[in-house]
Amino acid sequence: MNRKIIYVLGIIALLLGSTKVSAQDPHFSQFYANPLYLNPAFAGSNVCPRVTAHFRDQWPNIHGTYITYSASYDQHFDKIAGGIGVLLMGDRQGQGVINTYAASFIYSYKLKISRKFNMRFALQATYQQKSLDWSKLTFNDMIDPKYGFVYETNEVAPAKQSKGVADFSAGFIGYTNNLYFGVAANHVTRPYEGFISVTRLPVKWTAHFGGYFDLKRKSRKSRSFGDISISPNIIYQHQLEFHQLNYGLYLNYYPFVVGTWFRQSFRNSDAVIFMFGLQHEMIRVAYSYDLTVSKLANLSGGSHEVSLQFLFPCPERRVVKKDLNCPTF
């Protein structure tokens, strides 16, 4: 039995018949290139309009395993004392066996604590649609020992193969000129999902902390070629019984950015992440590769991720000071 068959059967066992699942959410390796996904409180943190696009291909050697993509828009508005964000997500598993689409609306309220310390508190409302393509599934009773998949299965397809749910999340961030931290809770209402056995989506907790330090900068008003800065970061995520720790460092030599992260659970190491990015005025683009170091290292092919950001000028004529100084990849 080849890897593809084993994989598809595993999808069935984990996603259709299981009552206990370690995690349900996709993850990205360029955390701050997709800030609204990391924490909804980042909505409006760039002050002026920001548009992002993201694509991730996880474990490409196991064909069609996980393909995830997203797009977002956010901006700060003084009239509502906060930021507005829109996040669109798509996730395809097992060559389209399971497809998930989600659209989120975010409001992030800015609270000025002191001259050097600010906070943002966010609420996120999401509508998620998940569908199952039963025709792409294979089962044990379809296999002939000599000729392979030649029989019809006796498994009964679920009555509903598409399900939509409302979901809600929240988060906050606090920041100074050089330091920032935050906590986000996704799926706080724990919506029900599933096609055969229905379970509640577990809450995903995210805590992050980091700093941004200029080592060499020619002008305070704008970045110029040769400016140097570093940004160490740590991100902890917890969902049901799954724990994940990410820690890494970005080095900025404007307009170039390189980064290295290490991802692990509390039981084993997962991957080393290498990232290279380019930023120039309103455009930022980056590529990252996850080098798998777990037992899947010889099978997965790692993971590829690409991000693209557009930072537009504010529509009104005023002096704009960037609200939060943190990484962009």
C-alpha positions in Angstrom: 0.0 0.0 0.0 1.6 3.3 -1.1 2.0 6.5 1.0 -0.9 8.2 -0.7 -3.3 5.4 0.4 -2.0 5.4 3.9 -2.3 9.2 4.1 -5.9 9.2 2.9 -6.9 6.5 5.3 -5.2 8.5 8.0 -7.3 11.5 7.1 -10.5 9.4 7.4 -9.4 8.2 10.8 -8.4 11.5 12.2 -11.0 13.9 10.7 -14.1 11.8 10.3 -14.1 9.1 12.9 -12.1 10.5 15.7 -13.6 12.0 18.8 -10.3 13.4 20.1 -8.1 15.5 17.8 -4.8 17.2 18.8 -5.3 20.4 16.7 -7.6 21.7 14.0 -5.9 24.9 12.8 -3.3 25.4 10.0 -0.2 27.3 10.9 2.2 29.7 9.1 5.9 30.1 9.6 6.1 33.8 8.6 4.1 34.8 11.7 4.3 38.6 11.3 3.7 38.6 7.6 0.2 37.3 8.5 -0.4 39.4 11.6 -4.2 39.2 11.8 -4.0 35.4 11.8 -1.4 35.4 14.6 -3.5 37.8 16.7 -6.5 39.9 15.7 -5.3 42.7 17.9 -2.7 43.6 15.2 -5.6 45.0 13.1 -4.7 48.7 12.5 -1.2 48.4 14.0 0.4 49.7 10.8 -1.9 52.7 11.0 -2.1 53.2 7.2 -3.8 50.6 4.9 -2.1 47.2 4.7 -2.9 44.4 2.3 -1.3 40.9 2.7 -1.4 37.7 0.7 0.0 34.4 1.8 0.5 30.9 0.4 1.8 27.7 2.2 2.5 24.3 0.8 3.1 21.9 3.6 4.8 18.5 3.1 4.9 18.6 -0.8 6.4 15.1 -1.1 3.2 13.7 0.2 1.2 15.1 -2.8 -1.7 17.4 -2.0 -1.3 17.1 1.8 -1.9 20.7 3.1 -2.3 23.8 0.9 -3.2 26.9 2.8 -3.7 30.5 1.6 -4.9 33.7 3.0 -5.5 37.4 2.3 -6.1 40.3 4.6 -6.7 44.0 4.8 -6.4 46.3 7.9 -6.2 50.0 8.7 -6.5 52.3 11.8 -9.3 54.9 11.9 -9.2 57.7 14.4 -12.9 58.2 14.4 -13.6 54.8 15.9 -10.4 54.8 18.1 -9.2 51.6 16.6 -8.5 49.4 13.6 -10.6 47.4 11.2 -9.4 44.2 9.7 -10.7 41.6 7.2 -9.1 38.1 6.9 -9.9 35.5 4.3 -8.6 31.9 4.6 -8.6 28.8 2.5 -7.3 25.4 3.4 -7.2 22.2 1.3 -6.3 18.8 2.7 -5.6 15.5 0.9 -6.0 16.8 -2.7 -9.3 18.4 -1.9 -10.8 15.7 0.3 -11.5 18.3 2.9 -11.8 22.0 2.0 -12.2 24.8 4.5 -13.0 28.5 3.8 -13.3 31.3 6.3 -14.0 35.0 6.3 -13.4 37.1 9.4 -14.2 40.7 10.4 -12.0 42.3 13.2 -12.3 45.4 15.3 -9.3 46.4 17.4 -9.6 49.1 20.0 -6.5 51.2 20.8 -5.9 52.3 24.4 -3.1 54.7 25.2 -1.8 53.8 28.7 1.1 56.2 28.8 3.3 58.2 26.4 5.5 55.1 25.7 3.0 52.2 26.3 -0.1 51.4 24.2 -2.5 48.4 24.1 -5.0 47.1 21.5 -7.9 44.9 22.4 -9.7 43.0 19.5 -12.8 41.0 18.8 -13.1 38.8 15.7 -16.2 37.3 14.1 -15.7 34.5 11.6 -17.9 32.4 9.3 -16.4 29.1 8.3 -17.5 26.7 5.7 -16.0 23.1 5.6 -16.8 20.6 2.9 -16.0 16.9 2.3 -15.6 15.3 -1.2 -16.6 11.8 -0.4 -15.8 10.6 -3.9 -12.1 11.1 -3.3 -12.0 8.9 -0.2 -10.7 5.3 -0.3 -11.4 2.5 2.2 -10.0 -1.0 3.0 -13.0 -2.9 1.6 -12.3 -1.3 -1.9 -8.9 -3.1 -2.2 -8.3 -6.4 -4.0 -5.0 -8.0 -2.9 -4.0 -8.5 -6.6 -5.7 -5.7 -8.6 -5.9 -2.9 -6.1 -8.9 -0.5 -5.8 -11.6 -2.4 -7.8 -14.6 -2.7 -5.4 -17.3 -0.3 -4.3 -17.2 0.6 -0.6 -19.9 -0.4 1.9 -19.2 2.7 3.9 -22.2 5.1 4.0 -21.6 8.7 3.1 -22.8 11.3 5.6 -26.0 13.1 4.8 -24.4 16.5 4.9 -21.0 16.9 3.3 -20.8 20.7 3.8 -21.2 22.6 7.1 -21.0 26.3 8.0 -20.4 27.6 11.5 -20.0 31.0 13.2 -16.9 31.4 15.2 -15.5 34.1 17.5 -12.0 35.0 18.7 -10.3 37.7 20.8 -6.9 39.0 21.6 -4.8 41.9 22.9 -1.3 43.3 22.4 0.8 45.7 24.5 3.8 47.5 23.1 6.4 50.1 23.7 9.0 51.5 21.2 11.1 48.4 21.4 9.1 45.6 23.0 5.7 44.0 22.3 3.7 41.1 23.7 0.2 39.7 23.2 -2.3 36.9 23.8 -5.0 35.6 21.4 -7.8 33.1 21.9 -9.3 31.6 18.8 -12.6 29.6 18.8 -13.7 30.9 22.2 -17.3 29.8 21.5 -16.0 26.3 20.5 -18.4 25.7 17.5 -19.4 22.1 16.6 -18.0 20.6 13.4 -17.7 17.2 11.8 -19.5 15.0 9.2 -19.9 11.6 10.9 -18.9 12.2 14.6 -19.5 15.8 15.6 -17.0 17.4 18.0 -16.4 20.9 19.3 -13.5 22.8 17.9 -10.9 23.3 20.7 -9.8 26.8 21.7 -6.4 27.7 20.3 -4.3 29.9 22.6 -1.4 32.0 21.3 1.1 34.0 23.4 3.9 36.0 21.8 6.7 38.2 23.0 9.5 40.0 21.1 11.6 43.0 20.6 12.9 45.2 17.8 16.2 47.0 18.2 18.0 49.3 15.8 21.8 48.7 15.6 22.4 51.3 12.9 20.0 53.8 11.5 20.7 56.9 9.5 17.4 58.7 9.9 14.5 58.3 12.3 11.9 59.4 9.7 12.6 56.6 7.1 14.6 53.5 6.5 17.6 53.7 4.1 20.0 51.3 2.6 22.4 49.8 5.1 20.2 50.3 8.2 20.6 47.4 10.6 18.3 46.0 13.2 17.6 42.7 15.0 14.3 41.2 16.3 14.3 38.2 18.7 10.9 36.6 19.2 9.2 33.7 21.0 5.6 32.3 20.2 3.8 29.7 22.3 0.6 28.0 21.0 -1.7 25.5 22.8 -4.7 23.7 21.4 -6.3 20.8 23.3 -3.3 18.6 24.2 -1.0 20.0 21.6 1.8 22.4 22.6 4.0 24.3 20.2 6.9 26.5 20.9 8.5 28.8 18.2 11.6 30.9 18.9 13.8 32.8 16.4 15.6 35.9 15.3 15.3 38.3 12.4 18.2 40.3 11.1 17.4 43.3 9.0 20.0 44.9 6.7 17.7 47.2 4.8 16.2 46.4 2.3 17.0 42.7 3.1 15.7 40.6 5.9 16.8 37.1 6.9 15.3 35.0 9.7 15.7 31.7 11.5 13.2 30.0 13.7 13.0 26.7 15.5 9.7 25.0 16.0 9.0 22.2 18.5 6.4 20.6 20.7 7.1 19.6 24.3 7.7 16.0 23.1 9.8 16.4 20.0 11.4 18.8 17.6 9.5 19.7 14.4 11.4 22.0 12.0 14.0 24.7 11.5 12.6 27.6 9.5 14.8 29.7 7.1 13.3 32.9 5.7 14.5 35.6 3.3 12.7 38.8 2.5 12.9 42.0 0.6 11.3 45.3 1.6 11.2 48.5 -0.3 8.8 51.4 0.4 5.3 50.0 0.0 6.1 46.4 -1.1 7.4 43.5 1.0 7.9 39.9 -0.3 9.4 36.9 1.5 10.0 33.2 1.0 10.5 30.7 3.8 11.3 27.0 4.0 10.6 24.6 6.9 13.3 22.0 7.1 11.7 19.1 8.9 13.8 17.5 11.7 11.2 15.1 13.1 10.6 11.5 12.1 8.9 12.8 8.9 12.1 14.4 7.7 12.7 11.8 4.9 9.1 11.8 3.8 7.6 15.3 4.0 9.8 17.5 1.8 9.6 20.3 4.3 7.2 23.2 3.7 7.3 26.2 1.3 5.7 29.6 2.2 5.5 32.8 0.2 4.1 36.2 1.5 3.4 39.5 -0.2 2.5 42.8 1.5 1.4 46.2 0.2 1.7 49.2 2.6 -0.4 52.0 1.2 -0.2 55.7 2.3 -2.9 57.0 4.5 -5.8 58.6 2.6 -5.8 61.8 4.7 -3.0 64.3 4.7 -1.4 64.1 8.1 1.8 63.2 9.8 1.7 59.4 10.4 3.7 57.7 13.1 3.9 53.9 12.9 1.9 52.5 15.8 3.9 49.3 16.4 7.5 48.7 15.7 7.8 44.9 15.1 8.8 42.4 12.4 7.0 42.2 9.1 7.7 38.6 8.2 
